[in-house]
Structure formats: structure tokens, C-alpha cells
């Protein structure tokens, strides 16, 4: 049987939401389920790749067999894992699918009283982890993800392309939901390489593209 072009190549995948603590019991998070990252990890393993996954507090649960999985909940934990793993290992491919918090705040020790008439949180921009990935592993084939809300395809693609260029990524996955239905695109620097109405199909399309790019 012919060996798969991606077999044996090292891949790092981040997946799931991140938490930012407000106090000892409350967090700011997002609605990412981790489904996309999990599907990507399973596709990578099916190709025979050496798979490392950094997995957040996901609600989408499928067993990730024959791969290394590091778990995190908080932004700072994700930052430490990315830094340490990229410092000790050089990856051929990085898929940054985690839904990373865009803002941070200084948590309050203990539990904020629920009797307060209002609660004001002062948020500051979080560092972009994809910039750290590019700096620590400059030769990796880097794929980033861009999720938007109720926008047109044209706006989604424009914002995704701008983000890809800013991060010096090799590809960007542009995602959005329309009336509860998923729409996803794989974008290169000049054109749309694939489009899909399901995360599973998009994951399969991405690995077909990676096979061509890295053959």
C-alpha cells in the first residue's frame, strides 16, 4: 500500500474554548464546542500523522485515540502549553482551531458578592497566540481559523484574508453560521480552495489540500 504523503509528519492542533477567570468561581468563556478541532485531529491520525492536541473544556466529546492530548481550561494554561510544546518540538503543521479569548482581566480573589447592584469588568486585549506560534515554529505550515457572526460571505472572506496576512499564516479557515447552518471556506492567499456546509466535510477538504501542499 502506498504511504500517505502526510504519514509521519508532526502536527499540533489546538481546540475548544478558553476560560478567563472573573473570581474564584466565575469565568468568561465562549460557545466553542471543540467539534472542529476534534474532527481535524481524527483526520490527521487517519493520514498517519504524529498528532499532538491541546484541548480545552470542550462539550463535543469523541475519543482521541493514538495521539497525545494535553488539557487546559484557562487562557494562561493554553499559553504555557503552546510555549512549552513548541519550545521542545518542531512541527510540520499547526492547526490553531481553539477559540481563544480576545480579552483578559485581573481576577478578584475569592467570590464577588451577588448582592452588588452592578458589576463592572475592565478588560484588556489578550496577546495573539498565533503570533507566538509563528515566532516559535517559523517553518511550520500554519493554518488559522476565523469565525464571524451574521455577516455576508464577502465580509467573512475579507476579514479572514486580512487576519491571515497579519498573522503570516499559510491558510485560513473562514467560518460563519447562517440561521443555524454552518458555512466554511478554506482560503489561500489568492483564492478559495474549498467550501463546505459541514465541519466534517471541511476538515476532510483541508487535509486533501494539506496533502497537495506538502507532497
N, C-alpha and C positions, 0 to 999 in steps of 0.2 A: 504494500500500500504506500502511495506517495505521501511523503511527510508534508504536513501543513506548513505553509510559509511562516506562520506566526509561532509554530511549536518551539518551545524552549525560551522564547523571548520573555523578558521580565516586565510585568505590568503592575502599576499601582492604581487602585480605584478608590475614590472617596465616595461615600454615600450616606444619605439620611439627613435629618435636621440637626441643627446645633442649638444648644441652650445657652442663654445668658442669665446669670442669677440676678434677681432683684434683692432678695434677702435669703435667709437660710431655707425657706420653703417655697419660694415663688421664682418663676423663671419667665423670660421672654423667649419664645420659640417661633416656629413656622409650621406649615402644614405638610411639609415633605414627608412622604411615606417610606422612602428608600427603595421603592419598586424599581426605578430606572437603574440605580446603581447595582442592585441585586441581579437584574437581568443582564447587565453588562458583565458582571463577574462570572455568571454562568456561561455566557457566550465565550468569554476569554478562556475559561477552563476547557470548554468543548474544542477549542482550537489548539489545545495542548500548551497553553502559556503558563508561565510561572506566576501565579496570581497572589498579590497581597491586597487586602481590603481593609480600609479604615471605615468602620461602620458606626453611625450614630444611633440615637434612641429611636429606631425605626418601628413603624406599625405594620409594615409589609414584611412578613417573615416566611422565607423559604430557606431550607438548609443550604449552607455554602460548604460543600464538601471538597476535599483535596485542595484547599487553599488556606493561606494564613489570614486570620481575621483579628484585627485589633479594634477594641470597642472604645467609644468615647461618648460623652454627653455634652460637655461644655466646650465653648469656643477655645478656651485656653488649653484644654486637653487635646483638641484637634490640632492646634498649633504645635504643641510639643511633639505629637506623634509624627506629623509631617516633617518637622525639623529633624527628629532623630532618625526616622526611616530613610529620608533622602541623604542624610549625612553618612550612613553606613552602607548604602546600596545604590547602585546606578541602574535606573530603569530605562527600558527601551520605549515604553509607552506610559503616559499618565493620563487617566480619565478623571477629571475633577468634577464629579457629579453631585457632591454634597451641597445641600442648601445652607450656605454659610451665613451667619448673622452679619448684617451690614452695619449694625451699631452695637456699642458696648456701653456699660455704665458701671460705676463703682457700687458694689452691693452693700447693703446695710447688714451689719452683724445682728443676728437674732431674727425676730419676726416683726415686721411692721404691723402696728395695730390696725385692725379693720374698722376701728371707731373713728379714724381720721376722716374729716369731711371730704377731703380730696387728696390725691397722691400725685405729685409731680416728679417725673423721672427726667433726668438730664442725660441725654445720650450723646456719645461722640462716635465718629466714624471708626469702624474696625479696619485694621490693615487687610489688604487684599492678599489672601493666601496663595492665589495663583501666581502672583509676582514672586513670592518666596519659592514656589516650585520651579519656576523658570530659572531663577538665580542659582538654586542648589543643584539642579539637574538640567543644565542648559542644552544637552544633546537629546533629551527625551522628546518623543513625538507627543505633543501636549494638546489635549482636547478639553475645551471648557464648555460650560453649559450656561445658557441664558434663558431665564423664564420671565415672561411678561404676562400681564393680565388681559383685560379686554381691550386689545389693540388690533389693528389690521395686520395682515401678513406683511405688508410693506414696511410698517413701523417696526414690527418684530425683527425683520431681517436687517433693517438699517441699524437698529440698536445692537443686534448681535454682532454684526460685522465690525462696528465701531469698538465694541468690547474686545473682540478677538485681536484686532490690530493693536489696541492699547496694551493687552497682556502678552503680545508676541506669541499667541497660541497658533497651532498649525491648523486646527479645525475648531468650529464652534457648533454645538447643538442648540438650535433655537426652538423653544417650546412655548406653547400657549394653550389655554383651554377656551373653547367657544361653546357656550350653552352646555357645559359639562363634557364636551367632546374634545379629545386630545388632538393637537396638530403639532408635528415636529419636523424639523428640517436639519439636514447636515450641510453646513456651509463651508466652502473653501474660501480662499481669498478673492476669487473672481466669480464663482457661480454656485448654484445649488447642486449638491452632489446626490442628495436623496431627500425624499419627503415621505411622511407616513402618518396614518391616523391612529397608530397604536405604539405604545412604548416598546413592546416586544418586537414588532416589525422594525422599528427604528434601530434598536440595539443590533439586530441581525444585519441591517444595512450598513451600520457603522463598521462592523467587523469585516464585511466584504470590502469596504473602502480601505480599511487598515491593511488588509491582505494585499491589495493592489499597490498601496503606497509603500509598503515595507518588503515587498517581494524581492 
